[in-house]
């Protein structure tokens, strides 16, 4: 009986994946939860660019701090 239950669960999973992800994708509408919208992608790309620029600035500041002479009196 456990084998039949496992087979039924597997068949249901395969069927749901086909109907809600594969079939809409084949029709050109997307539909799988893993796909992104263009707006979400551009927001993420912009945030990545901003973080890279911030990292570049911080590294430049660190390089200047390391190579500058120590303050007078120390």
PQR file with spaces between the fields and no chain letter, atoms N, CA, C, O and H, PARSE charges and radii, in Angstrom:
ATOM       1  N    UNK     1       0.816   -1.197    0.000 -0.4000 1.5000
ATOM       2  CA   UNK     1       0.000    0.000    0.000 -0.0000 2.0000
ATOM       3  C    UNK     1       0.863    1.267    0.000  0.5500 1.7000
ATOM       4  O    UNK     1       0.497    2.255   -0.637 -0.5500 1.4000
ATOM       5  N    UNK     2       1.997    1.255    0.700 -0.4000 1.5000
ATOM       6  CA   UNK     2       2.871    2.423    0.739 -0.0000 2.0000
ATOM       7  C    UNK     2       3.426    2.754   -0.638  0.5500 1.7000
ATOM       8  O    UNK     2       3.629    3.922   -0.968 -0.5500 1.4000
ATOM       9  H    UNK     2       2.294    0.452    1.217  0.4000 1.0000
ATOM      10  N    UNK     3       3.670    1.721   -1.441 -0.4000 1.5000
ATOM      11  CA   UNK     3       4.202    1.933   -2.781 -0.0000 2.0000
ATOM      12  C    UNK     3       3.189    2.678   -3.639  0.5500 1.7000
ATOM      13  O    UNK     3       3.554    3.574   -4.401 -0.5500 1.4000
ATOM      14  H    UNK     3       3.505    0.772   -1.173  0.4000 1.0000
ATOM      15  N    UNK     4       1.909    2.306   -3.517 -0.4000 1.5000
ATOM      16  CA   UNK     4       0.871    2.979   -4.286 -0.0000 2.0000
ATOM      17  C    UNK     4       0.716    4.434   -3.857  0.5500 1.7000
ATOM      18  O    UNK     4       0.490    5.311   -4.691 -0.5500 1.4000
ATOM      19  H    UNK     4       1.613    1.579   -2.898  0.4000 1.0000
ATOM      20  N    UNK     5       0.835    4.684   -2.580 -0.4000 1.5000
ATOM      21  CA   UNK     5       0.738    6.047   -2.082 -0.0000 2.0000
ATOM      22  C    UNK     5       1.902    6.893   -2.602  0.5500 1.7000
ATOM      23  O    UNK     5       1.704    8.031   -3.027 -0.5500 1.4000
ATOM      24  H    UNK     5       1.018    3.972   -1.902  0.4000 1.0000
ATOM      25  N    UNK     6       3.101    6.343   -2.567 -0.4000 1.5000
ATOM      26  CA   UNK     6       4.272    7.057   -3.075 -0.0000 2.0000
ATOM      27  C    UNK     6       4.130    7.336   -4.572  0.5500 1.7000
ATOM      28  O    UNK     6       4.485    8.417   -5.042 -0.5500 1.4000
ATOM      29  H    UNK     6       3.262    5.418   -2.221  0.4000 1.0000
ATOM      30  N    UNK     7       3.612    6.364   -5.314 -0.4000 1.5000
ATOM      31  CA   UNK     7       3.412    6.545   -6.749 -0.0000 2.0000
ATOM      32  C    UNK     7       2.358    7.620   -7.020  0.5500 1.7000
ATOM      33  O    UNK     7       2.505    8.414   -7.949 -0.5500 1.4000
ATOM      34  H    UNK     7       3.323    5.486   -4.932  0.4000 1.0000
ATOM      35  N    UNK     8       1.307    7.646   -6.218 -0.4000 1.5000
ATOM      36  CA   UNK     8       0.259    8.656   -6.396 -0.0000 2.0000
ATOM      37  C    UNK     8       0.788   10.056   -6.090  0.5500 1.7000
ATOM      38  O    UNK     8       0.470   11.007   -6.804 -0.5500 1.4000
ATOM      39  H    UNK     8       1.188    7.001   -5.463  0.4000 1.0000
ATOM      40  N    UNK     9       1.590   10.190   -5.037 -0.4000 1.5000
ATOM      41  CA   UNK     9       2.170   11.490   -4.692 -0.0000 2.0000
ATOM      42  C    UNK     9       3.121   11.951   -5.785  0.5500 1.7000
ATOM      43  O    UNK     9       3.110   13.125   -6.155 -0.5500 1.4000
ATOM      44  H    UNK     9       1.848    9.418   -4.457  0.4000 1.0000
ATOM      45  N    UNK    10       3.940   11.054   -6.305 -0.4000 1.5000
ATOM      46  CA   UNK    10       4.870   11.402   -7.388 -0.0000 2.0000
ATOM      47  C    UNK    10       4.105   11.816   -8.646  0.5500 1.7000
ATOM      48  O    UNK    10       4.473   12.792   -9.299 -0.5500 1.4000
ATOM      49  H    UNK    10       3.949   10.101   -6.005  0.4000 1.0000
ATOM      50  N    UNK    11       3.052   11.087   -8.986 -0.4000 1.5000
ATOM      51  CA   UNK    11       2.260   11.430  -10.169 -0.0000 2.0000
ATOM      52  C    UNK    11       1.586   12.789   -9.990  0.5500 1.7000
ATOM      53  O    UNK    11       1.515   13.577  -10.933 -0.5500 1.4000
ATOM      54  H    UNK    11       2.753   10.294   -8.455  0.4000 1.0000
ATOM      55  N    UNK    12       1.093   13.063   -8.788 -0.4000 1.5000
ATOM      56  CA   UNK    12       0.465   14.356   -8.537 -0.0000 2.0000
ATOM      57  C    UNK    12       1.487   15.485   -8.658  0.5500 1.7000
ATOM      58  O    UNK    12       1.179   16.531   -9.231 -0.5500 1.4000
ATOM      59  H    UNK    12       1.150   12.423   -8.022  0.4000 1.0000
ATOM      60  N    UNK    13       2.689   15.295   -8.134 -0.4000 1.5000
ATOM      61  CA   UNK    13       3.729   16.316   -8.222 -0.0000 2.0000
ATOM      62  C    UNK    13       4.122   16.583   -9.672  0.5500 1.7000
ATOM      63  O    UNK    13       4.292   17.732  -10.077 -0.5500 1.4000
ATOM      64  H    UNK    13       2.940   14.446   -7.670  0.4000 1.0000
ATOM      65  N    UNK    14       4.260   15.532  -10.432 -0.4000 1.5000
ATOM      66  CA   UNK    14       4.623   15.670  -11.850 -0.0000 2.0000
ATOM      67  C    UNK    14       3.507   16.391  -12.601  0.5500 1.7000
ATOM      68  O    UNK    14       3.773   17.279  -13.411 -0.5500 1.4000
ATOM      69  H    UNK    14       4.122   14.598  -10.103  0.4000 1.0000
ATOM      70  N    UNK    15       2.272   16.014  -12.335 -0.4000 1.5000
ATOM      71  CA   UNK    15       1.132   16.647  -13.015 -0.0000 2.0000
ATOM      72  C    UNK    15       1.033   18.127  -12.672  0.5500 1.7000
ATOM      73  O    UNK    15       0.830   18.951  -13.564 -0.5500 1.4000
ATOM      74  H    UNK    15       2.056   15.293  -11.677  0.4000 1.0000
ATOM      75  N    UNK    16       1.174   18.479  -11.402 -0.4000 1.5000
ATOM      76  CA   UNK    16       1.094   19.878  -10.998 -0.0000 2.0000
ATOM      77  C    UNK    16       2.232   20.695  -11.607  0.5500 1.7000
ATOM      78  O    UNK    16       2.023   21.829  -12.040 -0.5500 1.4000
ATOM      79  H    UNK    16       1.339   17.810  -10.678  0.4000 1.0000
ATOM      80  N    UNK    17       3.423   20.125  -11.640 -0.4000 1.5000
ATOM      81  CA   UNK    17       4.560   20.824  -12.255 -0.0000 2.0000
ATOM      82  C    UNK    17       4.303   21.069  -13.727  0.5500 1.7000
ATOM      83  O    UNK    17       4.601   22.148  -14.240 -0.5500 1.4000
ATOM      84  H    UNK    17       3.593   19.205  -11.288  0.4000 1.0000
ATOM      85  N    UNK    18       3.752   20.078  -14.412 -0.4000 1.5000
ATOM      86  CA   UNK    18       3.468   20.239  -15.832 -0.0000 2.0000
ATOM      87  C    UNK    18       2.417   21.324  -16.061  0.5500 1.7000
ATOM      88  O    UNK    18       2.621   22.231  -16.868 -0.5500 1.4000
ATOM      89  H    UNK    18       3.510   19.201  -13.995  0.4000 1.0000
ATOM      90  N    UNK    19       1.296   21.230  -15.351 -0.4000 1.5000
ATOM      91  CA   UNK    19       0.184   22.149  -15.613 -0.0000 2.0000
ATOM      92  C    UNK    19       0.461   23.584  -15.181  0.5500 1.7000
ATOM      93  O    UNK    19      -0.029   24.515  -15.821 -0.5500 1.4000
ATOM      94  H    UNK    19       1.130   20.494  -14.695  0.4000 1.0000
ATOM      95  N    UNK    20       1.226   23.789  -14.123 -0.4000 1.5000
ATOM      96  CA   UNK    20       1.425   25.140  -13.621 -0.0000 2.0000
ATOM      97  C    UNK    20       2.764   25.757  -13.977  0.5500 1.7000
ATOM      98  O    UNK    20       2.962   26.949  -13.744 -0.5500 1.4000
ATOM      99  H    UNK    20       1.624   23.033  -13.604  0.4000 1.0000
ATOM     100  N    UNK    21       3.695   24.983  -14.537 -0.4000 1.5000
ATOM     101  CA   UNK    21       5.008   25.537  -14.855 -0.0000 2.0000
ATOM     102  C    UNK    21       5.416   25.255  -16.301  0.5500 1.7000
ATOM     103  O    UNK    21       5.732   26.182  -17.046 -0.5500 1.4000
ATOM     104  H    UNK    21       3.534   24.014  -14.726  0.4000 1.0000
ATOM     105  N    UNK    22       5.410   24.009  -16.693 -0.4000 1.5000
ATOM     106  CA   UNK    22       5.906   23.643  -18.023 -0.0000 2.0000
ATOM     107  C    UNK    22       4.956   24.101  -19.119  0.5500 1.7000
ATOM     108  O    UNK    22       5.390   24.728  -20.085 -0.5500 1.4000
ATOM     109  H    UNK    22       5.152   23.256  -16.088  0.4000 1.0000
ATOM     110  N    UNK    23       3.683   23.804  -18.991 -0.4000 1.5000
ATOM     111  CA   UNK    23       2.720   24.131  -20.033 -0.0000 2.0000
ATOM     112  C    UNK    23       2.625   25.637  -20.284  0.5500 1.7000
ATOM     113  O    UNK    23       2.662   26.049  -21.443 -0.5500 1.4000
ATOM     114  H    UNK    23       3.330   23.295  -18.206  0.4000 1.0000
ATOM     115  N    UNK    24       2.503   26.480  -19.246 -0.4000 1.5000
ATOM     116  CA   UNK    24       2.481   27.931  -19.526 -0.0000 2.0000
ATOM     117  C    UNK    24       3.779   28.430  -20.156  0.5500 1.7000
ATOM     118  O    UNK    24       3.750   29.332  -20.993 -0.5500 1.4000
ATOM     119  H    UNK    24       2.473   26.145  -18.304  0.4000 1.0000
ATOM     120  N    UNK    25       4.909   27.856  -19.767 -0.4000 1.5000
ATOM     121  CA   UNK    25       6.179   28.266  -20.350 -0.0000 2.0000
ATOM     122  C    UNK    25       6.225   27.910  -21.830  0.5500 1.7000
ATOM     123  O    UNK    25       6.719   28.695  -22.639 -0.5500 1.4000
ATOM     124  H    UNK    25       4.932   27.122  -19.087  0.4000 1.0000
ATOM     125  N    UNK    26       5.724   26.752  -22.189 -0.4000 1.5000
ATOM     126  CA   UNK    26       5.701   26.351  -23.596 -0.0000 2.0000
ATOM     127  C    UNK    26       4.793   27.261  -24.418  0.5500 1.7000
ATOM     128  O    UNK    26       5.035   27.461  -25.608 -0.5500 1.4000
ATOM     129  H    UNK    26       5.323   26.114  -21.532  0.4000 1.0000
ATOM     130  N    UNK    27       3.772   27.802  -23.808 -0.4000 1.5000
ATOM     131  CA   UNK    27       2.856   28.704  -24.507 -0.0000 2.0000
ATOM     132  C    UNK    27       3.385   30.134  -24.542  0.5500 1.7000
ATOM     133  O    UNK    27       2.757   31.011  -25.135 -0.5500 1.4000
ATOM     134  H    UNK    27       3.575   27.639  -22.842  0.4000 1.0000
ATOM     135  N    UNK    28       4.534   30.378  -23.911 -0.4000 1.5000
ATOM     136  CA   UNK    28       5.156   31.693  -23.963 -0.0000 2.0000
ATOM     137  C    UNK    28       4.673   32.657  -22.906  0.5500 1.7000
ATOM     138  O    UNK    28       4.944   33.854  -23.000 -0.5500 1.4000
ATOM     139  H    UNK    28       5.044   29.666  -23.428  0.4000 1.0000
ATOM     140  N    UNK    29       3.967   32.174  -21.906 -0.4000 1.5000
ATOM     141  CA   UNK    29       3.454   33.067  -20.881 -0.0000 2.0000
ATOM     142  C    UNK    29       4.249   33.006  -19.595  0.5500 1.7000
ATOM     143  O    UNK    29       3.931   33.730  -18.651 -0.5500 1.4000
ATOM     144  H    UNK    29       3.747   31.201  -21.829  0.4000 1.0000
ATOM     145  N    UNK    30       5.268   32.175  -19.522 -0.4000 1.5000
ATOM     146  CA   UNK    30       5.969   31.992  -18.254 -0.0000 2.0000
ATOM     147  C    UNK    30       5.039   31.304  -17.287  0.5500 1.7000
ATOM     148  O    UNK    30       4.232   30.470  -17.700 -0.5500 1.4000
ATOM     149  H    UNK    30       5.526   31.587  -20.288  0.4000 1.0000
ATOM     150  N    UNK    31       5.125   31.625  -16.021 -0.4000 1.5000
ATOM     151  CA   UNK    31       4.172   31.061  -15.090 -0.0000 2.0000
ATOM     152  C    UNK    31       4.820   30.304  -13.954  0.5500 1.7000
ATOM     153  O    UNK    31       4.192   30.099  -12.916 -0.5500 1.4000
ATOM     154  H    UNK    31       5.780   32.302  -15.686  0.4000 1.0000
ATOM     155  N    UNK    32       6.039   29.892  -14.121 -0.4000 1.5000
ATOM     156  CA   UNK    32       6.712   29.189  -13.035 -0.0000 2.0000
ATOM     157  C    UNK    32       7.113   30.218  -11.978  0.5500 1.7000
ATOM     158  O    UNK    32       7.502   31.335  -12.317 -0.5500 1.4000
ATOM     159  H    UNK    32       6.549   30.059  -14.965  0.4000 1.0000
ATOM     160  N    UNK    33       7.023   29.855  -10.731 -0.4000 1.5000
ATOM     161  CA   UNK    33       7.319   30.789   -9.647 -0.0000 2.0000
ATOM     162  C    UNK    33       8.779   31.244   -9.658  0.5500 1.7000
ATOM     163  O    UNK    33       9.101   32.255   -9.034 -0.5500 1.4000
ATOM     164  H    UNK    33       6.707   28.947  -10.455  0.4000 1.0000
ATOM     165  N    UNK    34       9.655   30.541  -10.336 -0.4000 1.5000
ATOM     166  CA   UNK    34      11.073   30.879  -10.335 -0.0000 2.0000
ATOM     167  C    UNK    34      11.421   31.964  -11.352  0.5500 1.7000
ATOM     168  O    UNK    34      12.532   32.494  -11.326 -0.5500 1.4000
ATOM     169  H    UNK    34       9.394   29.720  -10.843  0.4000 1.0000
ATOM     170  N    UNK    35      10.495   32.303  -12.243 -0.4000 1.5000
ATOM     171  CA   UNK    35      10.803   33.324  -13.236 -0.0000 2.0000
ATOM     172  C    UNK    35      10.680   34.704  -12.616  0.5500 1.7000
ATOM     173  O    UNK    35       9.912   34.895  -11.674 -0.5500 1.4000
ATOM     174  H    UNK    35       9.592   31.873  -12.265  0.4000 1.0000
ATOM     175  N    UNK    36      11.436   35.676  -13.140 -0.4000 1.5000
ATOM     176  CA   UNK    36      11.430   37.035  -12.621 -0.0000 2.0000
ATOM     177  C    UNK    36      10.746   37.970  -13.609  0.5500 1.7000
ATOM     178  O    UNK    36      10.722   37.714  -14.813 -0.5500 1.4000
ATOM     179  H    UNK    36      12.060   35.520  -13.906  0.4000 1.0000
ATOM     180  N    UNK    37      10.208   39.024  -13.098 -0.4000 1.5000
ATOM     181  CA   UNK    37       9.690   40.080  -13.964 -0.0000 2.0000
ATOM     182  C    UNK    37      10.844   41.023  -14.294  0.5500 1.7000
ATOM     183  O    UNK    37      11.825   41.099  -13.554 -0.5500 1.4000
ATOM     184  H    UNK    37      10.227   39.232  -12.120  0.4000 1.0000
ATOM     185  N    UNK    38      10.720   41.726  -15.388 -0.4000 1.5000
ATOM     186  CA   UNK    38      11.802   42.614  -15.821 -0.0000 2.0000
ATOM     187  C    UNK    38      12.061   43.707  -14.791  0.5500 1.7000
ATOM     188  O    UNK    38      13.214   44.077  -14.573 -0.5500 1.4000
ATOM     189  H    UNK    38       9.923   41.664  -15.989  0.4000 1.0000
ATOM     190  N    UNK    39      11.025   44.229  -14.158 -0.4000 1.5000
ATOM     191  CA   UNK    39      11.191   45.273  -13.160 -0.0000 2.0000
ATOM     192  C    UNK    39      11.968   44.791  -11.948  0.5500 1.7000
ATOM     193  O    UNK    39      12.813   45.513  -11.419 -0.5500 1.4000
ATOM     194  H    UNK    39      10.088   43.928  -14.335  0.4000 1.0000
ATOM     195  N    UNK    40      11.682   43.577  -11.509 -0.4000 1.5000
ATOM     196  CA   UNK    40      12.404   43.026  -10.365 -0.0000 2.0000
ATOM     197  C    UNK    40      13.876   42.834  -10.695  0.5500 1.7000
ATOM     198  O    UNK    40      14.742   43.074   -9.854 -0.5500 1.4000
ATOM     199  H    UNK    40      10.995   42.991  -11.939  0.4000 1.0000
ATOM     200  N    UNK    41      14.155   42.408  -11.904 -0.4000 1.5000
ATOM     201  CA   UNK    41      15.530   42.181  -12.322 -0.0000 2.0000
ATOM     202  C    UNK    41      16.299   43.496  -12.375  0.5500 1.7000
ATOM     203  O    UNK    41      17.444   43.568  -11.927 -0.5500 1.4000
ATOM     204  H    UNK    41      13.451   42.213  -12.587  0.4000 1.0000
ATOM     205  N    UNK    42      15.668   44.544  -12.925 -0.4000 1.5000
ATOM     206  CA   UNK    42      16.370   45.823  -13.036 -0.0000 2.0000
ATOM     207  C    UNK    42      16.601   46.433  -11.651  0.5500 1.7000
ATOM     208  O    UNK    42      17.633   47.062  -11.419 -0.5500 1.4000
ATOM     209  H    UNK    42      14.738   44.486  -13.289  0.4000 1.0000
ATOM     210  N    UNK    43      15.643   46.251  -10.725 -0.4000 1.5000
ATOM     211  CA   UNK    43      15.841   46.746   -9.357 -0.0000 2.0000
ATOM     212  C    UNK    43      17.028   46.059   -8.707  0.5500 1.7000
ATOM     213  O    UNK    43      17.852   46.706   -8.060 -0.5500 1.4000
ATOM     214  H    UNK    43      14.805   45.739  -10.914  0.4000 1.0000
ATOM     215  N    UNK    44      17.111   44.757   -8.880 -0.4000 1.5000
ATOM     216  CA   UNK    44      18.221   44.011   -8.284 -0.0000 2.0000
ATOM     217  C    UNK    44      19.544   44.399   -8.930  0.5500 1.7000
ATOM     218  O    UNK    44      20.548   44.556   -8.236 -0.5500 1.4000
ATOM     219  H    UNK    44      16.442   44.232   -9.406  0.4000 1.0000
ATOM     220  N    UNK    45      19.556   44.554  -10.247 -0.4000 1.5000
ATOM     221  CA   UNK    45      20.784   44.957  -10.937 -0.0000 2.0000
ATOM     222  C    UNK    45      21.246   46.340  -10.482  0.5500 1.7000
ATOM     223  O    UNK    45      22.444   46.567  -10.308 -0.5500 1.4000
ATOM     224  H    UNK    45      18.740   44.426  -10.811  0.4000 1.0000
ATOM     225  N    UNK    46      20.304   47.267  -10.290 -0.4000 1.5000
ATOM     226  CA   UNK    46      20.653   48.600   -9.822 -0.0000 2.0000
ATOM     227  C    UNK    46      21.226   48.542   -8.406  0.5500 1.7000
ATOM     228  O    UNK    46      22.201   49.228   -8.098 -0.5500 1.4000
ATOM     229  H    UNK    46      19.331   47.083  -10.432  0.4000 1.0000
ATOM     230  N    UNK    47      20.620   47.726   -7.552 -0.4000 1.5000
ATOM     231  CA   UNK    47      21.125   47.601   -6.185 -0.0000 2.0000
ATOM     232  C    UNK    47      22.519   46.983   -6.164  0.5500 1.7000
ATOM     233  O    UNK    47      23.372   47.405   -5.382 -0.5500 1.4000
ATOM     234  H    UNK    47      19.829   47.169   -7.802  0.4000 1.0000
ATOM     235  N    UNK    48      22.756   45.992   -7.013 -0.4000 1.5000
ATOM     236  CA   UNK    48      24.086   45.389   -7.099 -0.0000 2.0000
ATOM     237  C    UNK    48      25.106   46.423   -7.562  0.5500 1.7000
ATOM     238  O    UNK    48      26.215   46.474   -7.029 -0.5500 1.4000
ATOM     239  H    UNK    48      22.063   45.649   -7.648  0.4000 1.0000
ATOM     240  N    UNK    49      24.748   47.249   -8.549 -0.4000 1.5000
ATOM     241  CA   UNK    49      25.669   48.290   -9.028 -0.0000 2.0000
ATOM     242  C    UNK    49      25.981   49.297   -7.928  0.5500 1.7000
ATOM     243  O    UNK    49      27.126   49.725   -7.781 -0.5500 1.4000
ATOM     244  H    UNK    49      23.848   47.207   -8.982  0.4000 1.0000
ATOM     245  N    UNK    50      24.959   49.678   -7.152 -0.4000 1.5000
ATOM     246  CA   UNK    50      25.195   50.619   -6.059 -0.0000 2.0000
ATOM     247  C    UNK    50      26.110   50.018   -4.991  0.5500 1.7000
ATOM     248  O    UNK    50      26.996   50.699   -4.474 -0.5500 1.4000
ATOM     249  H    UNK    50      24.029   49.330   -7.272  0.4000 1.0000
ATOM     250  N    UNK    51      25.897   48.756   -4.667 -0.4000 1.5000
ATOM     251  CA   UNK    51      26.742   48.104   -3.665 -0.0000 2.0000
ATOM     252  C    UNK    51      28.176   47.935   -4.150  0.5500 1.7000
ATOM     253  O    UNK    51      29.113   48.059   -3.361 -0.5500 1.4000
ATOM     254  H    UNK    51      25.177   48.203   -5.087  0.4000 1.0000
ATOM     255  N    UNK    52      28.356   47.654   -5.429 -0.4000 1.5000
ATOM     256  CA   UNK    52      29.712   47.547   -5.977 -0.0000 2.0000
ATOM     257  C    UNK    52      30.428   48.897   -5.918  0.5500 1.7000
ATOM     258  O    UNK    52      31.617   48.963   -5.606 -0.5500 1.4000
ATOM     259  H    UNK    52      27.595   47.552   -6.069  0.4000 1.0000
ATOM     260  N    UNK    53      29.695   49.970   -6.221 -0.4000 1.5000
ATOM     261  CA   UNK    53      30.290   51.304   -6.159 -0.0000 2.0000
ATOM     262  C    UNK    53      30.660   51.652   -4.721  0.5500 1.7000
ATOM     263  O    UNK    53      31.727   52.213   -4.473 -0.5500 1.4000
ATOM     264  H    UNK    53      28.729   49.916   -6.475  0.4000 1.0000
ATOM     265  N    UNK    54      29.792   51.324   -3.780 -0.4000 1.5000
ATOM     266  CA   UNK    54      30.100   51.586   -2.374 -0.0000 2.0000
ATOM     267  C    UNK    54      31.328   50.791   -1.932  0.5500 1.7000
ATOM     268  O    UNK    54      32.171   51.311   -1.200 -0.5500 1.4000
ATOM     269  H    UNK    54      28.925   50.868   -3.982  0.4000 1.0000
ATOM     270  N    UNK    55      31.432   49.561   -2.362 -0.4000 1.5000
ATOM     271  CA   UNK    55      32.591   48.735   -2.025 -0.0000 2.0000
ATOM     272  C    UNK    55      33.863   49.314   -2.630  0.5500 1.7000
ATOM     273  O    UNK    55      34.916   49.305   -1.992 -0.5500 1.4000
ATOM     274  H    UNK    55      30.747   49.139   -2.956  0.4000 1.0000
ATOM     275  N    UNK    56      33.769   49.820   -3.868 -0.4000 1.5000
ATOM     276  CA   UNK    56      34.932   50.425   -4.513 -0.0000 2.0000
ATOM     277  C    UNK    56      35.407   51.650   -3.734  0.5500 1.7000
ATOM     278  O    UNK    56      36.606   51.838   -3.528 -0.5500 1.4000
ATOM     279  H    UNK    56      32.914   49.827   -4.386  0.4000 1.0000
ATOM     280  N    UNK    57      34.454   52.481   -3.301 -0.4000 1.5000
ATOM     281  CA   UNK    57      34.803   53.680   -2.536 -0.0000 2.0000
ATOM     282  C    UNK    57      35.447   53.300   -1.212  0.5500 1.7000
ATOM     283  O    UNK    57      36.452   53.893   -0.819 -0.5500 1.4000
ATOM     284  H    UNK    57      33.480   52.328   -3.468  0.4000 1.0000
ATOM     285  N    UNK    58      34.881   52.322   -0.523 -0.4000 1.5000
ATOM     286  CA   UNK    58      35.447   51.897    0.755 -0.0000 2.0000
ATOM     287  C    UNK    58      36.849   51.329    0.600  0.5500 1.7000
ATOM     288  O    UNK    58      37.715   51.572    1.439 -0.5500 1.4000
ATOM     289  H    UNK    58      34.065   51.841   -0.842  0.4000 1.0000
ATOM     290  N    UNK    59      37.074   50.581   -0.459 -0.4000 1.5000
ATOM     291  CA   UNK    59      38.426   50.041   -0.700 -0.0000 2.0000
ATOM     292  C    UNK    59      39.410   51.159   -1.012  0.5500 1.7000
ATOM     293  O    UNK    59      40.562   51.109   -0.581 -0.5500 1.4000
ATOM     294  H    UNK    59      36.370   50.383   -1.141  0.4000 1.0000
ATOM     295  N    UNK    60      38.967   52.168   -1.758 -0.4000 1.5000
ATOM     296  CA   UNK    60      39.843   53.298   -2.073 -0.0000 2.0000
ATOM     297  C    UNK    60      40.188   54.074   -0.801  0.5500 1.7000
ATOM     298  O    UNK    60      41.334   54.483   -0.612 -0.5500 1.4000
ATOM     299  H    UNK    60      38.031   52.209   -2.109  0.4000 1.0000
ATOM     300  N    UNK    61      39.203   54.275    0.065 -0.4000 1.5000
ATOM     301  CA   UNK    61      39.468   54.960    1.330 -0.0000 2.0000
ATOM     302  C    UNK    61      40.436   54.166    2.194  0.5500 1.7000
ATOM     303  O    UNK    61      41.327   54.735    2.824 -0.5500 1.4000
ATOM     304  H    UNK    61      38.272   53.944   -0.088  0.4000 1.0000
ATOM     305  N    UNK    62      40.258   52.848    2.220 -0.4000 1.5000
ATOM     306  CA   UNK    62      41.151   51.997    3.004 -0.0000 2.0000
ATOM     307  C    UNK    62      42.575   52.061    2.466  0.5500 1.7000
ATOM     308  O    UNK    62      43.530   52.101    3.242 -0.5500 1.4000
ATOM     309  H    UNK    62      39.534   52.386    1.708  0.4000 1.0000
ATOM     310  N    UNK    63      42.723   52.070    1.139 -0.4000 1.5000
ATOM     311  CA   UNK    63      44.057   52.154    0.546 -0.0000 2.0000
ATOM     312  C    UNK    63      44.714   53.488    0.888  0.5500 1.7000
ATOM     313  O    UNK    63      45.914   53.532    1.160 -0.5500 1.4000
ATOM     314  H    UNK    63      41.947   52.038    0.509  0.4000 1.0000
ATOM     315  N    UNK    64      43.939   54.579    0.879 -0.4000 1.5000
ATOM     316  CA   UNK    64      44.500   55.890    1.247 -0.0000 2.0000
ATOM     317  C    UNK    64      44.899   55.917    2.717  0.5500 1.7000
ATOM     318  O    UNK    64      45.942   56.471    3.062 -0.5500 1.4000
ATOM     319  H    UNK    64      42.965   54.543    0.658  0.4000 1.0000
ATOM     320  N    UNK    65      44.091   55.331    3.578 -0.4000 1.5000
ATOM     321  CA   UNK    65      44.404   55.305    5.009 -0.0000 2.0000
ATOM     322  C    UNK    65      45.670   54.500    5.298  0.5500 1.7000
ATOM     323  O    UNK    65      46.457   54.863    6.173 -0.5500 1.4000
ATOM     324  H    UNK    65      43.243   54.881    3.297  0.4000 1.0000
ATOM     325  N    UNK    66      45.856   53.433    4.576 -0.4000 1.5000
ATOM     326  CA   UNK    66      47.034   52.586    4.810 -0.0000 2.0000
ATOM     327  C    UNK    66      48.315   53.262    4.350  0.5500 1.7000
ATOM     328  O    UNK    66      49.371   53.050    4.947 -0.5500 1.4000
ATOM     329  H    UNK    66      45.217   53.138    3.866  0.4000 1.0000
ATOM     330  N    UNK    67      48.244   54.063    3.310 -0.4000 1.5000
ATOM     331  CA   UNK    67      49.457   54.659    2.725 -0.0000 2.0000
ATOM     332  C    UNK    67      49.719   56.081    3.184  0.5500 1.7000
ATOM     333  O    UNK    67      50.737   56.662    2.809 -0.5500 1.4000
ATOM     334  H    UNK    67      47.387   54.236    2.825  0.4000 1.0000
ATOM     335  N    UNK    68      48.837   56.659    3.980 -0.4000 1.5000
ATOM     336  CA   UNK    68      49.081   58.017    4.473 -0.0000 2.0000
ATOM     337  C    UNK    68      49.981   57.966    5.710  0.5500 1.7000
ATOM     338  O    UNK    68      49.945   56.992    6.463 -0.5500 1.4000
ATOM     339  H    UNK    68      48.010   56.186    4.285  0.4000 1.0000
ATOM     340  N    UNK    69      50.779   58.997    5.919 -0.4000 1.5000
ATOM     341  CA   UNK    69      51.659   59.006    7.102 -0.0000 2.0000
ATOM     342  C    UNK    69      50.828   59.140    8.379  0.5500 1.7000
ATOM     343  O    UNK    69      49.729   59.694    8.343 -0.5500 1.4000
ATOM     344  H    UNK    69      50.808   59.788    5.308  0.4000 1.0000
ATOM     345  N    UNK    70      51.335   58.644    9.494 -0.4000 1.5000
ATOM     346  CA   UNK    70      50.589   58.763   10.752 -0.0000 2.0000
ATOM     347  C    UNK    70      50.498   60.239   11.172  0.5500 1.7000
ATOM     348  O    UNK    70      51.378   61.035   10.844 -0.5500 1.4000
ATOM     349  H    UNK    70      52.228   58.195    9.523  0.4000 1.0000
ATOM     350  N    UNK    71      49.437   60.598   11.894 -0.4000 1.5000
ATOM     351  CA   UNK    71      49.288   61.998   12.310 -0.0000 2.0000
ATOM     352  C    UNK    71      50.431   62.419   13.228  0.5500 1.7000
ATOM     353  O    UNK    71      51.029   61.582   13.904 -0.5500 1.4000
ATOM     354  H    UNK    71      48.722   59.952   12.161  0.4000 1.0000
ATOM     355  N    UNK    72      50.733   63.716   13.251 -0.4000 1.5000
ATOM     356  CA   UNK    72      51.824   64.236   14.082 -0.0000 2.0000
ATOM     357  C    UNK    72      51.481   64.062   15.545  0.5500 1.7000
ATOM     358  O    UNK    72      50.333   64.249   15.947 -0.5500 1.4000
ATOM     359  H    UNK    72      50.247   64.395   12.702  0.4000 1.0000
ATOM     360  N    UNK    73      52.479   63.704   16.347 -0.4000 1.5000
ATOM     361  CA   UNK    73      52.296   63.528   17.763 -0.0000 2.0000
ATOM     362  C    UNK    73      52.076   62.078   18.182  0.5500 1.7000
ATOM     363  O    UNK    73      51.974   61.784   19.373 -0.5500 1.4000
ATOM     364  H    UNK    73      53.412   63.552   16.021  0.4000 1.0000
ATOM     365  N    UNK    74      52.004   61.203   17.240 -0.4000 1.5000
ATOM     366  CA   UNK    74      51.807   59.795   17.617 -0.0000 2.0000
ATOM     367  C    UNK    74      53.054   58.987   17.439  0.5500 1.7000
ATOM     368  O    UNK    74      53.057   57.787   17.711 -0.5500 1.4000
ATOM     369  H    UNK    74      52.086   61.443   16.273  0.4000 1.0000
